[in-house]
C-alpha cells in the first residue's frame, strides 16, 4: 500500500496529545461496530465472475468539521490549533476523505497514528483544489489523530470537513508481506517480463474511494502532449454496478494511483515488498461508458520525471487485425495488473482473442463488446483487484481492459478459466455525446488514427538504476552477521563493534544526476528511523568529501517537483518483512567518476537496522565500505572479524541529461574561475581585460545567474543550496569556457 498525496514535509506540533491535556477523552470520535463476517462473505462472492475492485475497508459516513469536533486552542503566538482523534476498534489502519479542504497559506495539516510511528503531511494550501477534495492514504492502527495549525495572520479561516472514515479490516499494510495473495502463486512478477519493460511502466495500482483497489493504465493520445489519461474499468468506480447513479466525478476525485509498485527482481527466492514511494492523488472524469465497462479519467497532476512514467500506446484497428470472424490475432497478448492489491504482475497468452457478448450476474454489457482469451492463459491468471488493467498485443499496443473472469491458479500452476476485457474500439465512437467519446480525448486533433504509439516523455533525459550485483542470476542477497548473537551483530547494521557508517561505491564515466537510491533492507526493528542518515560522498580511495546535504533515512512516499520544490512524505512500515524502499534526495546531485551512497546509524539505539549485501561473483571487486571511530573508512574485505568481498544492496537512480555535457572550450582557458564556498563568491581572474558575460546554470539547465564581465570580477552567489552543482559558462570575444563548481 502506498501513499498518494503531494505533501510538504515537516512534523506535527503536538504528536502526543497527553502533552496538552490530562484527559483526552473528548479528543476521540468512536466509529460504530459493523458486521465483519457479512463483509467477508460479500468479498468472497465478489471474487466470482467479475474481477471486482479489491475491497479492504468498511466505509463510515461522517460529518467531522473543524471547530465543531475534537479540541481547539491558541498558542502564545496566536497560532490556532485543531486536533481531533478517530478511533475504530479493531482497524488495522484508518483512512479519511476530506470532502471540504480549503486552507490558507501558512496553515498545515497532519494525520498520524497515536504512536506517531506513521505520519502523513504536512498538507498545505498547495493541496487546495477546485473540487476541495483531499483523499488521504491509510494510517496504521485503530486510532489516528488529525492536527491542523493556522497562523494568526492567515488570510482567511481554513475549512475542513471529513465525510468518510474507512476501517481497514484486511490489513492492507500486511497483505504484501505474505508476498502476494496465496491465490496468485502462478502469476509471475513483472520483472520477469523482459520484452515489455516500457509498457509495464504505464500500469498503476489504484485505491478508489478509500476502500477498494483496482488496476489502470496511463495512456498516450495522438497529439503526444503528455496529458495524463488513465484507463480503467467503469465497474471499479460504481461498486461493480451495485451503486445506482453514482457520482463518478466524486469517486474519481478520491483515486490514488501508485506507480512502479513492483518487485524489481525476477527471482522467487526473494520475498520482499517492492518500492511504494511513487504515487499521485486525484483524477477527473473524461469518459464513462457503462455498457462497455470503460472509464477514461485524467490525473490532476502530471507524473514527475523520476517516476519514469510511460504513456501506453493503443489500437482500435479491429478490421485489419480480424482475419477470421470476430477475432484479433496480434498475439501474443499480455495483461499487466495488480492482483489482490499486490505488486505488479502479468499474464500471457499465445492465442488469439475472440469478441463475445458478456453477461454477468450483476450486469449485461453491450453485445460484442468484450475480448476473451480463446483458450486460457499460457502463463498467469487474474484476481480481484486486477480489474481495469490493460491488455496489450504483440506490438505493445493496448486493445482493452479487464472486466471480469474466472481464471485461477492451482498452486504455482495455471488452473484455466476465462477472462474478459472490454474492447477499446467499441467505445471509440460510442454514444451521441461527443464529450463522452473516447476519440475526443485520445485523438484530440481528429487525425482519424486507428493506432497510437506509446511515449516516454522523458526519453531524452532517461533514468536508470545502477547496481553492482546481479540478483537475478548467480549473485544472492544476504544479511551477513558475525559473532554468537547474529540478531544483534549485523555486519552492515547495528552491531557490538558499533560500526557507525556504511557505503556502497559506484562509478560513472560521465556526469549524471543522482535523484535518489533504492535500499533493500531485511525486516527492520526500529524505534526511530530518524536515527538513520543518508549521505553521498566522492573520493578516489574510499568515501572522502561529502557532496550534497545529509538527510534522514525515512522510507517515505515522497514526490518532488523541481520547479516548485514541493514534497510529501510518510513513514513506511518495515518491521514485518523485507523491503525495497526508494529514498528521494531532497536535492539532486551531479556525480561523475567514483561516488558513494552511505547510511549512518547511531549508538546506543533501540533500532536493529541493516541493509542486505550480495554474495558476489569471485571475479568481482569489493564495493562495500564501513567506518568506525577507530579506523575511519575501510573496505569490507578488510573487516577485523568478518572480512568479506561484497556489495551493498543499494541502487542509485541516475538521470542522463544533455544539459550536463560540458562544452569543449573554443580556446585555451580564458580566465581562472574559482568559487569561495565560505563567502559564496565566484571569482573570475584574467591577465587582461575581458569583455563578455558569465552565466551559471543549475544541473537541470535553469539559468540562476548572469552578469557582464571585465578584467577582474567577484560575484556574490547567494541562491544555490550548499552541495549543489553549478555549470559556469564564460563567453567572450576570444571564445567560451565552461566549468563546474560546487556550491
N, C-alpha and C positions, 0 to 999 in steps of 0.2 A: 504494500500500500504506500502511496506516495502523496506528498503534499502538493498544493497546486496554486496557491495564491502568491502573487508577487508581493513580497513584504520587504521590510527595510531595516531589519536588524535591531539590535538593542535588547534590553531586558526589562521585565516588569518592574514597577517601582516598589510594589509590596508583594513579593512572591509568597509570603507567609501571612495569611490573614490573622494569625494569633498575635502578630506584632502590633496590630491595630486595635484589637478589642479582646476583652476577656471572654466574651460569649459571642460566638459567631453563628448562633442558631438561626438568626434572621438573615444570614447571608445566602443560604442554600434553598433552592426550589426543588422539591421532590417530584420526580416523574411517577405516574401510576404504574401498577403491575399490569402485565399483559400475559396472554396465553401463549407461551413459547412452543408448547407441543403442537398447537394448531398451526403456527407459522412454519415449523419444520415440516409438517405434513404437506402444507401448501407448496413449500420449496421442492419437496420430493415429486409432487405431481407436475410442477413446472418443468422438471427435467425430462418430461415425456417427449412429445414430438416437436415442440418449439424450443429452440435454443434461447430461452428467455433470458432476460437480464439476471445476473447473479446477485440475488438479494442477500444482504448480510446484516441489515439493521431494521428495527421496528421504528416507525415514524410516529412521533408525538407532535400534534399541532398545538402551538403555544402562542402566548401573547406576552412576551417579556420585553418591556420597554425601559430604556434608560431613564432613570429618575423615579420610576414607579416601583421597581423591584430591587432587592438587594440593599446595598448601603451606599450613601453619598456623603462626602465630606470634602473640606477645602484645606489645602496646605497653607503654611505661613506665607508663601509667595503668591498665593491666590490661585494656584493650580487646582482645578476641580477634579475629583476622583469619583468614579462609579465602579463598584465591584458587585458582581452577582455570581453565585455558585449554582451549578446544576448537578443534581445527583440522580442517577438512575441505577437502582440496586441490581448488581449482577452484570452490569455492562462491561465488556472488555475494553471498549472505547466509546467516546461520545463525539458526534459532530453536530454542528448547528448551522442554520441558514439565517443570515440577516436579510430579511426582505426589505428592510429600510436601513441603508447605510449611507450617511452623508455627514462628513465631519470636516472641521476647518483645518487650515494649515497649522502645524504645530501640535495637533492632537494625535494621540497614539492609542491603538487598541492591541491588547494581548489576550491570548487564550492559552491556558496552561493547566497541567494536571496538578492536583493538590500537593504532590511531592516535588513539583517543578522539574521533574525528570524530562518532561515533554512540554516544550514551549512553541507556540506559533506567534509570529509577529516580529516587529511591530507592523500593523496595518495603519496607513496614514491617509491623508487627503488624496494621495496619488492613487488610492484604491477606489475613489469615488467613480461612479459610472452613471450613465444616463438612466439606467433602469434601477439604480440604487440597490442592487442586489449584491451580496457578498457571500458566496458559499465557502465554508471552511472545511478542511480535512479533519479526520478523526484525531482526537487527543486521547491517549491511553488512560484507562481507568474508569471507574464508575462515578468519580467526582471531578468536575472541571471548574475553573474559575475564569470569568471574563473580567478584564480590568481595562478601564478607559480613563485616560487622563487628558485634560483640556486646559491649555494655558489661560491665564487670567485675561490676557489681551486678545483672545480669539475673535476673529471677525464675526462669527455667529455661533450659536449653540448647536453642537452636534446632535444628529438624530439617529438613534439606533433602536432597532426592533427585531427581536428573534421570534420567528413564527414557526420554526421547525427544529425539533431536537431528535436526533437519531441514535437509538440504542443498539450498539453492535453486539449481536448475540452469537456470532460465529468466530469472533476473534480474528479479524482480517489481518491484524499485525502478525498473528501467529500462523496464518494459513500457509504462507510460503515456507516457513521453517519446516513444514512437512515436505518441502521440496516438491511442490506441486500436488495437485489432487491425486490421491491414490487411484482414482478412476481414470487418470490420464497417463498411465505409465508408458503406453505405446506411442505417445505424442512426442516427437523429437524437439529438442531445443533449437531455436532459430540460428544459433551459432553453427549448427551442423549443416545449414543450407548455404553453401558457398556460392551458388550460382545466382543468388538473388539478394546480395547484401544491400544494394541500393533500395529496392522496394521494401525491404524489411524495416528501413528507417522511416517509412511512411505509416507503419502500423502503430496504433496507440491504444492504450488501455483507458477506459472511461469509467469514472464514477458519476452516476446520474441520480440527481435528486437526493443525494446524500445517503441512499440506502441500497443501491444496486450497481452492478458492473456490467459493461458490455465492451465491445471492441470497435474500432473505427479506423479509417484510412484518410490521410492527408492527400488531397487531390490537386493536380495541376489544372489549369484552363488554357484555352488556345492562345490567349494573349501572353501567357508566361509572365504575368505581372506579380506573382508571388502572393496573390490573395489566398489566405489560408482556409480553404474549404475542407470540411470534414464530412465524410460519408459514413453513415451508419444505418442501422435498421430502425424504421419508424416504431416498431413494437418495443424498442428499448426506451422510448420516451412516453409510452402510454400504458405501462404495466402489462405488456403482452395483450393489448386490446381489452384489458379489464376496466380501464378508465374511459368513460364516455365524454366526448367533447373536451379533451384535455387542453390545458393552456400550454401549448408547445413552446411558446417563447419563454414562459416562466421556467419550464423544465430545462430548456436549452441553456438558459442563463445559469443554471446550477451545475452544469457539467464541468468536471475536472478531467483533464487529459494528461496521461503520463507517457513521455517519450523514452525510448531506449530502456524500458523496464524488461530486462532480459538477463540471462546468464551468458557471459561472454566467452565461456569455454565449452567446447563440444567434447565433453568427457563426463560420462555418468558417474565416474568415481567421485567427482567433487560435488558435494551437496551444499550449496550456499545460496543465499538470496542475492539477486542481482542489484545493480545500482538503481536507486529510486529517486534520484535527485533532480530530475528534469521534468517540469510539469507546467501546465497553463490552466487558467480557470476562466470559464465563461464563454458561451457561444451564442449566436443568434440564428434564427431560422432563415434559411434561404428557400427551401422547398420541402414540403411534406406530402408524400404520395402514399396514403394508407393502402389503397387497393393493390399496390405492388410491394409495400413494406419498405419504401425508400425514405430516408431523411438526409437531406443535404443541409449542413449547417456551416457557419463561418465563425472561426475563432475571433475573439475581440482583440487579440494581440497576435503579432507575428512571432513564430518560434525563433529565438535568437540563434546566432551562428553556431555557438558551441553545443547546441542540441544536435547538430548535424542533421537537420530535417531533410527529408526527400519528398517532393511533391509527385505522387504516383501518376503515371500516365494511364489512359483508359481507351477503350474502343467500343464503338457501337456498330462495328462492321459485321453485322449478323449475316447479311445476304451473301457476302463474298466468302465468309468462313463456313457457311452452311453448304455442305456437299450432299448430304443425304437426309432429306426431310428436315425436321426441326432439331438440328444438331449443330454443335460447334466442335470443330476438330483441330483447333490450335493447341493440342495437348503437347506436353504435359501441363497440368493445371496445379497451381499452388495456392493454398489458403493460409494466410498468416494471421494469427489470432492470439488472444489471451484467455485460455480456457480456465474457468472457475476462478477468475480473478488472479490468475497466476502469471508467471513470467511468459514472455513471448515464445510461441511455438509455431509449428507449421504442420500442415497435412499436404499430401502429394498424391496426385493421380495421373497415371499414364494411360488414361482412357478419355473418350470424348464426352461432351456434355449433351444431355437431351433437354429439350424445352417441354415443360409439363404445366398442367393446371394443378395448383396446390390448394388443398382444403384441409385445414387442421381443426382440432376440436374447438378452438377459440375464434377462428376466423376463416373465411373463404376468400381467397385472393382472386384478382382478375385472371381470366383464363389465359393460359400460355404465357405466364409472366415470370416463371422460375426455371432456372437451370438445375439439373441434378446430375451427379456423377453417375455415369452409365452403370457401373457395377458397384465398386466400393473403393475406398482409398487404398492406394498402393502402400502408403505409409501414413500413419497417424489417424486422428479422429478429431471430433469437436466435442465440447461440453457446454453446459450453461455458462454464460459469460463470453462465449465465442461469437454471439450474435452481432451482426453488423460488420464483421470482419471481411476483408476483401478477398476475392478470388481472381487470380492472375493467370493469363495464358502464357504460352511459350515465348512471347515477345515481352513479357513482364508488363503487360497492359491489363488493367482491371476490367473485368467483364460483369461483375456483380458483387453482391454482399450476402452474408449468411442470414437466412431467416430461421431455419429450424432443421431438425433431422433426428436420427436415432443411431448415428454411428457411435461405436464404443470400443473400449479396449477389453481384452481378456488378458490381464497381467500386462506383459510387455509386448503382446501380440495384438494385431488388429482383429476385432471380432465382427467386422462387417457392419451393415446398416447404411442407410442412405442419408445424405444431407442435401438441403435445398437452398439455392441462392437466388435472390431477386435479380432479374435480368436488367442491366443498366439501360440497354437500348429501349426497353419497354417504357421507361419513364422519361425518355428524352424529350418527347413532344406531347406528353400526356396532359389531357385536360384543356379547358378553354382559357384559363387564366395564364397569360404569359409570365406573370410574376412567380408562378409556381412550376414552371417548366425547367427541367434540368438544363436544357440548351441555353437558357437565358444567362446562366451563370458559368457554365463550363465552356460555352462558345460565345463569349460576350461580344466579339467582333462580327458575329454571324458569318463565319467563314465557311459554314456548311461542312466542316471537317467531320470525318467519321472516326477519327482517332486522334489522340494527342500524346506526345511523348512525355515521359517523366522528366523532372527537372530538379537539379541540385542548385539552389540559388547561391550557394557559396562555393561552387566548383572552382572558381578562380583563386580562392583562398581556402583550400581544403584543410580539414582537421584529420589527425590520425593519432593513434596510440603508439607509444614506443615501449617495447618490452625486451628485457634481456634474457627471457626464458620462454620456451615454447611448451605451455602446459597441455597442449593438445596431443603431444607426441611423447617423447621419452622422458622429458623433464617433469618432475612432480612437485606438488606443493606439500610443504611440511611446516610444522610448528616446532622447531628444534628447541630442545631444552637440555639441561645438564644438571648433575647432582642427584641427590636422593629424592628431593621433593620437586618433581617435574612441573607440578602445577604452580610453583612459585619461582621457578628458575627458567624463564623463557630467555633463550639466547638473544632474541630481538624484541625484548619487552622487559617488564618488571622482573628483577632477579636479585639474588642475595649479594651480587657484586655491585649493585646499584649503578649499573650502566645507564648513563643519562640520555644518550642521543644515538640515533641510528640513521644511516643514509644509504641511498642507492645511487650508484654512479651511472651517468649516461653520457653519450657523445653525439653531437651533430656537426656535420661539416659545413653547414650553412646557418645563418641566423633564422631562428624560428620563434614564434610567440608561444610561450607557456601559459595556458589558461587555467590549468588545474591538474589534478592527478587522481588516479584510481588507487585505492588501498584495499588489498584483500586481507581481511582480518579473521582470525578464529573467533569463537564465542568470546565476548569481552565481558568481564566482571568489572563494573566501574561504579564509582560513587559520583565522580565528577569528571567528565571528559574534557572540561576546560583546562585540566592539568596537562593535556597533551597538546603540543605546539608544533606547527608545520613551518619549516624553513626551506629556503633554496640557497645553495652555495655555488660558487665556481672555484676552480683550482686545478692545477695540473697534477698534483700528487696528493689527492685527497681533498676533502672539503676545506676551503680556505676562506675567502671573503664572502660574507652573506650578501645576496642580492635580493632586493625587494624587502617587504616587511614580514615579520613573523605574524602568524595568526593561529588562533585556536583550531585544534582538530575537533570539529563537531561534524559528525556525519549528518549533514543537513541537506534538506531540499532547498536548493539555492539557485537563484536566477540573477543574472547580471546583464544590464544593458549599458554598453559603453557610453552612449550619448547622454543618458540621464543619470547613470551611476546608481541605479536602484537595485536593491537586493531583497530577497526574502530568505528566511531560514527557519528550520525546525529540526530539533534533535531527533535522530533516528534510533530506534531500539536495536541494540546489537547483542544483548545478553543471552538470547535464546538460540543463536545459530551463527554460523559463519556468514560473512557478508562481503560484498563488493560495494564500496562506497566511493562516490565521486566528491572530491573537495574542490570547489571553485575558488581560485585565488581572488583575494579582494581586488587585486590589480594585476593585469597581465605583465609578464616579464619576458624580455627578449633574452634568449640563450643561444650560445654558439660555442663550439668546442666541448670541453668537459663541463658538465654541471651535475649537481647532486640534489635530490629531493630527500629531505630529512624530517624526522619527527623526534621531538624531545619530550621526555617524561620526567616526573618529579618523585622525590622521596622525602619523608615517608608518605605512603599513599595507600588508600583502600582499593585502588584500581588494580586490575590484573590485565594489562593491555599488552598486545603484541601484534605483529604483522607476520603473515606467512613468509617463508623463504622457500627457494626452489632447490631441489636436488639436481645439480647441473650436469650436463654432459661433461665428462672429464676433460675434454679438449678446450672447454671454455675457461676464461679467466674469472676470478672472483670480482664481483662488483659491489659487494656489501661492505659497509664501514660501520664502526662503532666508536663511541667516545666516552671516556670516563675521566674523573678528576685527576687521576694519577698519570695516565698515559696520553691523554689527549686523543686525537683521532688515530685509529689503526684499522687495518683490514681484518675482515672476519677470519681469513686464513691464518692470522697471527694471534688469534684469541688465546689467552693464557690457559684456559681449561678445556675449551671445546673448539680447537681450530677447525675451520670448515671453509671450503671453497663454495660459495653460494651466491645467490641473487635474491634480493628482497622483492616481494610481490607488490611492487609499485609500478604503475604505468602512467607516465605523463601524457596529457592531452596537448598536442602541439599543433600549431597552425602555421602553414606556409603563407607568406604574403609577398607579392612582388614589390610592395612598398618598402620592404626591408632590404631589398637589393641595393647595395652601396654602389653608386655610380663611380666608374673609374675616372680619376682626376684627369682633366684635359691637359694638365701640365704638372711640373714639379709642385710640391706644396707651396702655396702662395703665402700662407701665414701659419703661425703657431697657434693652434686652437687648444685651449685648456679650460677646465671648469673647476672652480673653487667650491667644493661641496659645503664647506662650513659656512661661508659667507654668501653662497648662492650667486656667484658672479661668474659669468662667461667672459673669458679673456681672449682677445684676438690681437696678436702682435705680428708686425711685419717690419722689415728693414726699410721699406719705402712706403710712400703714400698709396693707399688703396682707394678705389672708387667702385662702389658696388653695393651689394646688400647681403645681409646674413638672415637665414631663415632656420627655425627649429621646428621639426615635425615630431609628433608622437609616433609610436610604433604602428599605430593604426592609420597613419597618414594625415592626421589632423594638424593644421598649422597652429602652433601655440605661441610663436614669437617671430617678429620680423622687424628689421631695422636697417638703416643705411650704415655703411662703414667708411672709415677713413684710415689714417695710418695706425692709430692706437685706439682700441675700443675696449671698454669694460661695460658689460651689460648685466644688470640685475635681473635674475630669472627667479621669480617667486612662486609661480603657479604649479609646476610639476611636483609630484609627491616623491619623497625620498625613495630611492631604489628603482625608479622607473628609468627607461632608456629614452634618450633624445637623439634624433638624427639631425646633425648640423650641416647646413649647406651654405657654403660661401661662394658667391658669384661675383666676379669682377671682370674687367675688360681683358685680363690675362687668362681667364679660364674659370673653371669651377673646382671646388674642393669639398669633399664630403667626409664627415667624421661622425663617430658615435660618442656620446658622453653618458655617464651615469649620474643622475641627479641625486 
